[in-house]
């Protein structure tokens, strides 16, 4: 079982920016554990989403139990695999990967999401 669930929602608002939302529930652990997991997810997103994410979509990573102990390289492989499955729209992927379409009136398109920015190696 992967260390996260990836949800993808295409916005269809003409903006090609990729955005990232991260959620880790109290069920996973205390605040220190949850924040550590969120930092790891942000690092993964900086590394992988600019090249492999879906333009004009919201990407949501939901932390799962066991994700905090998982090796960072393994998490990166799992995210790469999830993004490839979403790109191909593999029907089998819908078990843990959900591609969601917008439904009617919703919260403003910026609520709770961070824009994904490209990370250039060597810059700190």
C-alpha positions in Angstrom: 0.0 0.0 0.0 1.5 3.4 -1.0 2.3 6.0 1.6 -0.3 8.4 0.1 -3.4 8.7 -2.0 -3.2 11.1 -5.0 -6.3 13.0 -6.1 -6.3 15.0 -9.3 -8.9 17.6 -10.2 -8.7 19.4 -13.5 -9.9 23.0 -13.1 -10.9 23.9 -16.7 -10.4 27.6 -15.9 -7.8 28.4 -18.5 -5.0 28.7 -16.0 -2.2 26.2 -16.8 -0.7 26.4 -13.3 -0.4 23.2 -11.3 -1.4 23.5 -7.7 -0.7 21.2 -4.7 -2.8 20.4 -1.7 -1.6 18.2 1.2 -3.6 16.7 4.0 -2.5 14.4 6.8 -5.0 13.6 9.5 -4.5 13.2 13.2 -5.0 9.5 12.8 -1.5 9.4 11.3 0.2 10.9 14.3 0.9 13.9 16.4 1.7 17.4 15.0 5.4 16.6 14.6 4.7 13.5 12.6 2.1 15.2 10.4 4.3 18.2 9.7 7.2 15.9 8.8 5.1 14.0 6.4 3.9 17.3 4.8 7.5 18.5 4.4 8.3 15.2 2.6 5.3 15.6 0.3 6.3 19.2 -0.5 9.8 18.0 -1.4 8.4 15.3 -3.6 6.1 17.7 -5.4 9.0 20.2 -6.0 11.0 17.4 -7.5 8.3 15.6 -9.6 5.3 17.8 -10.4 6.9 20.4 -12.7 7.9 17.7 -15.1 5.2 15.0 -14.6 2.2 16.8 -13.2 -1.0 17.7 -15.1 -1.1 21.3 -16.2 -4.2 23.2 -15.1 -5.0 20.7 -12.3 -5.1 20.5 -8.6 -3.0 17.7 -7.2 -3.9 16.5 -3.7 -1.7 14.2 -1.6 -3.4 12.5 1.3 -1.0 11.0 3.8 -1.6 7.4 4.7 -0.4 5.4 7.7 3.1 4.0 7.1 4.0 6.9 4.8 6.2 8.5 7.4 8.5 5.4 7.8 8.7 4.9 4.1 12.0 5.6 2.4 12.0 8.9 0.5 13.2 7.2 -2.7 10.3 4.7 -2.5 7.8 7.5 -2.0 9.3 9.3 -5.1 8.9 6.1 -7.1 5.3 5.7 -5.9 4.4 9.3 -6.9 6.1 8.9 -10.3 4.0 5.7 -10.8 0.8 7.4 -9.7 1.4 10.4 -12.0 2.1 8.0 -15.0 -1.1 6.1 -14.3 -3.1 9.4 -14.1 -1.5 10.6 -17.4 -2.6 7.4 -19.1 -6.0 7.4 -17.3 -5.7 3.7 -16.5 -9.1 2.5 -15.2 -7.3 0.2 -12.7 -5.7 3.3 -11.2 -9.0 4.7 -10.0 -8.8 2.5 -6.8 -6.1 4.7 -5.2 -5.9 7.5 -7.8 -9.0 9.6 -8.4 -9.3 12.0 -11.3 -12.1 14.4 -10.3 -14.1 16.7 -12.4 -15.4 20.0 -11.0 -19.0 20.0 -9.7 -21.1 23.1 -10.0 -20.5 26.0 -7.6 -17.5 25.4 -5.4 -15.1 27.3 -3.2 -12.8 29.7 -4.9 -10.3 27.9 -7.1 -7.4 29.0 -4.9 -8.7 27.8 -1.6 -6.3 25.5 0.2 -3.9 25.0 -2.7 -0.3 26.1 -3.2 1.1 26.8 -6.6 3.8 24.3 -7.7 7.0 26.1 -8.6 9.9 24.7 -10.6 12.9 23.8 -8.5 16.2 24.3 -10.2 19.0 22.0 -8.9 21.8 24.0 -7.2 19.5 26.8 -6.1 18.8 27.0 -2.4 
